[in-house]
């Protein structure tokens, strides 16, 4: 029996996300059964991740590449969820992070289409990324996936698949303060400069049509995606899910959100993280967003209130579609079967089918 309220809070906030990202419900119950206290969190997830990793290794040795790709990908996801909000034991967190990176790297060439690793030049470091190209001849439109506070490039498969199937290439990357990059550079307020570096790299790829580059950002990635769309005119369309206009409600934030901000900014105290977070605002940015924009939010988001979506829509200069899902939670992870097709179709209409045929509108779904 679980005797730690922190586990309960984590499951309350993130169980829909776990399931939306491919964690089997029955295995989640196995993981929960292995926990008694918060210190068990990373270990329990990593143990099940190791089972999938072992399955992948056996399948690969037998020449079953499709089975191996699926199992390595699942292993990476399980290792990631073990460490993403776990800050109490650095050794465990780092070990799970390294296994996540290793397992996805082994899955990447086996995926269909394969994921090709890139190192994107950015100031004095490189940003690790994966590019996947759809079937057919290019050059292809491309969607850059902008991760959130605790998401990483290895977690983006569930967004890549609906985009690829609609003829769009994908690029998933670890920006400043995320995934592998955290060890080289902590999160920056001017994250949009990293997105510009990604587009610069894509512009040299003959397989990519840089005139048809879109952004898809979720959670904090929704905030950073908005900043990038405001500053880089090469962004042809931008979809933002569960982002925020400003982040100043520190006292109301989940303990995990506060700890996550402290971690990604690499600061020594909550006070420093709070001061840094207060500077995350779209004031001076939102009015410069002129590309077609899709803003998606769940009305029952307990981490970032739906009012943030309305505020952004009112401030932008270009055409904006606002989709509010009345039953949606944070990032609408409790209804991926509705949100993912809607977002993928919206991007395909603008990047694959040509200029938007849709006027400015607002909807509740």
Residue pairs with C-beta under 8 A, 6 or more apart in sequence:
1 36
2 8
2 32
2 35
2 36
2 37
3 36
3 37
4 35
4 36
4 37
4 38
6 38
6 255
7 32
7 35
7 37
7 38
7 41
9 254
9 255
9 256
10 41
10 85
10 256
11 32
13 254
13 256
13 302
13 303
13 330
14 81
14 85
15 28
16 329
16 333
16 334
17 330
17 331
17 333
18 28
18 81
19 25
19 28
19 333
20 158
20 333
20 334
20 336
21 77
21 81
21 155
21 157
21 158
22 73
22 74
22 77
22 157
22 158
23 77
23 78
23 81
27 48
30 48
31 44
31 45
31 48
32 44
34 40
34 43
34 44
34 47
35 41
35 44
38 88
39 88
39 89
41 82
41 86
42 82
42 83
42 86
42 89
42 92
42 93
42 96
43 82
43 92
44 82
45 78
45 79
45 81
45 82
45 83
45 96
46 78
46 79
46 82
46 92
46 95
46 96
46 99
48 78
49 74
49 75
49 76
49 77
49 78
49 79
49 82
49 96
49 99
49 103
50 75
50 99
52 71
52 72
52 74
52 75
52 78
53 71
53 72
53 75
53 99
53 103
55 67
55 71
56 67
56 68
56 69
56 70
56 71
56 72
56 75
56 103
56 106
56 107
57 68
59 65
59 67
59 68
59 71
60 68
60 106
60 110
65 110
66 110
66 112
68 106
68 107
68 110
69 107
69 110
69 111
69 112
70 107
72 103
72 104
72 106
72 107
72 110
73 103
73 104
73 107
73 111
73 157
75 99
75 103
76 99
76 100
76 101
76 103
76 104
76 107
76 154
77 100
77 154
77 155
79 96
79 97
79 99
79 100
79 103
80 96
80 97
80 100
80 152
80 154
80 155
82 96
83 92
83 93
83 94
83 96
83 97
83 100
84 150
84 151
84 152
85 150
85 256
85 259
85 260
86 92
86 93
86 96
87 93
87 259
87 260
87 262
87 263
97 179
100 152
100 154
101 154
101 179
101 180
104 115
104 153
104 154
105 117
107 115
108 114
108 115
108 116
108 117
108 130
109 115
111 132
113 132
113 133
113 134
113 135
113 164
114 132
115 130
115 131
115 132
116 130
116 131
116 132
117 128
117 129
117 130
118 128
118 129
118 130
118 131
118 171
118 173
118 201
119 126
119 127
119 128
119 129
120 126
120 127
120 128
120 129
120 173
120 197
120 198
120 201
121 197
121 201
122 193
122 194
122 197
123 185
125 181
125 184
125 185
127 173
127 174
127 175
127 176
127 181
127 194
127 197
127 198
128 153
128 173
128 174
128 179
128 180
128 181
129 153
129 171
129 172
129 173
129 174
129 198
130 153
130 171
130 172
130 173
131 142
131 169
131 170
131 171
131 205
132 160
132 164
132 169
132 170
133 140
133 169
133 207
134 140
134 164
134 165
134 166
134 167
134 168
134 169
136 167
138 169
138 206
138 207
138 208
138 209
139 205
139 206
139 207
139 208
139 209
140 167
140 168
140 169
140 207
140 208
140 209
140 212
141 167
141 168
141 169
141 209
141 212
141 213
141 214
141 236
141 351
141 352
142 168
142 169
142 170
142 171
142 202
142 208
142 209
142 212
142 213
142 214
143 163
143 168
143 169
143 170
143 171
143 213
143 214
143 215
143 216
143 347
143 351
144 170
144 171
144 173
144 195
144 198
144 199
144 202
144 213
144 214
144 215
144 216
145 153
145 156
145 159
145 160
145 170
145 171
145 172
145 173
145 216
145 217
145 221
146 175
146 195
146 215
146 216
146 217
146 218
146 221
146 222
146 224
146 225
146 228
147 153
147 155
147 156
147 172
147 173
147 174
147 175
147 178
147 179
147 218
147 220
147 221
148 217
148 218
148 219
148 220
148 221
148 222
148 331
149 219
149 220
149 257
149 260
149 261
149 264
150 260
150 264
151 178
151 218
151 219
151 221
152 174
152 178
152 179
152 180
153 172
153 173
153 174
153 179
154 172
154 179
156 170
156 172
158 336
158 340
159 170
159 216
159 340
160 170
160 172
162 340
162 341
162 343
162 344
163 169
163 170
163 216
163 344
163 347
163 348
164 170
165 344
166 344
166 345
166 347
166 348
166 352
167 348
167 352
168 214
168 347
168 348
168 351
168 352
169 207
169 208
171 198
171 202
173 194
173 198
174 180
174 181
174 182
175 181
175 187
175 191
175 194
175 195
175 224
176 185
176 186
176 187
176 188
176 191
176 194
177 185
177 186
177 187
177 188
177 264
177 265
177 266
178 187
178 264
182 263
182 264
182 266
186 264
186 265
186 266
187 264
187 265
187 266
188 194
189 276
189 279
189 280
190 227
191 224
191 227
191 228
192 224
192 227
192 228
192 230
192 231
192 232
195 215
195 224
195 225
195 228
195 232
196 228
196 231
196 232
199 210
199 213
199 232
199 234
199 235
202 208
202 210
202 213
203 210
203 234
210 234
211 234
211 236
212 236
212 351
212 352
213 234
213 235
213 236
213 351
214 235
214 236
214 237
214 238
214 239
214 347
214 350
214 351
215 225
215 228
215 229
215 235
215 237
215 238
215 239
215 240
216 225
216 238
216 239
216 241
216 343
216 347
217 223
217 224
217 225
217 226
217 228
217 238
217 239
217 240
217 241
217 243
218 240
218 241
218 242
218 243
218 331
219 241
219 242
219 243
219 303
219 304
219 330
219 331
220 243
220 244
221 243
222 240
222 241
222 242
222 243
222 244
223 240
223 243
223 244
223 245
223 247
223 280
223 282
225 238
225 239
225 240
225 243
226 238
226 240
226 243
226 282
226 285
226 286
226 289
226 312
227 282
227 285
228 235
228 238
229 235
229 238
229 289
229 291
229 293
230 282
230 285
230 286
230 287
230 288
230 289
231 285
231 288
233 290
235 291
236 291
236 292
236 350
236 351
237 291
237 292
237 293
237 294
237 346
237 347
237 350
237 351
237 356
238 289
238 291
238 292
238 293
238 294
239 293
239 294
239 296
239 343
239 346
239 347
240 293
240 294
240 295
240 296
240 312
241 296
241 297
241 331
241 332
241 339
241 343
242 296
242 297
242 298
242 301
242 303
242 304
242 330
242 331
242 332
243 295
243 304
243 308
243 309
243 312
244 280
244 304
244 308
245 281
245 282
245 286
245 308
245 311
245 312
245 315
246 280
246 281
246 282
246 283
246 308
247 277
247 278
247 280
247 281
248 277
248 278
248 281
250 258
250 274
250 277
250 278
253 303
254 302
254 303
257 303
258 270
258 273
258 274
261 273
261 274
261 276
261 277
262 269
262 270
262 272
262 273
265 272
265 273
265 276
265 277
267 273
267 276
282 312
282 315
286 312
286 315
286 316
287 315
287 316
287 317
288 317
289 316
289 317
289 318
290 316
290 317
290 318
291 318
292 318
292 319
292 320
292 321
292 350
292 356
293 316
293 318
293 319
293 320
293 321
294 320
294 321
294 323
294 343
294 346
294 347
295 309
295 312
295 313
295 320
295 321
295 322
295 323
296 309
296 323
296 325
296 332
296 339
296 342
296 343
297 304
297 306
297 308
297 309
297 322
297 323
297 324
297 325
297 328
297 332
298 306
298 324
298 325
298 327
298 328
298 329
298 330
298 331
298 332
298 334
299 306
299 324
299 325
299 326
299 327
299 328
300 326
300 327
300 328
300 329
301 328
301 329
301 330
301 331
302 329
302 330
303 330
304 330
306 324
309 322
309 324
310 322
312 320
313 320
313 322
313 362
319 356
319 358
319 359
319 360
320 360
321 346
321 358
321 360
321 361
321 362
321 363
322 361
322 362
322 363
323 342
323 363
323 364
323 365
324 363
324 364
324 365
325 332
325 335
325 338
325 339
325 364
325 365
326 364
326 365
327 334
327 335
328 334
328 335
328 339
332 338
332 339
338 365
342 365
349 356
349 357
349 358
350 356
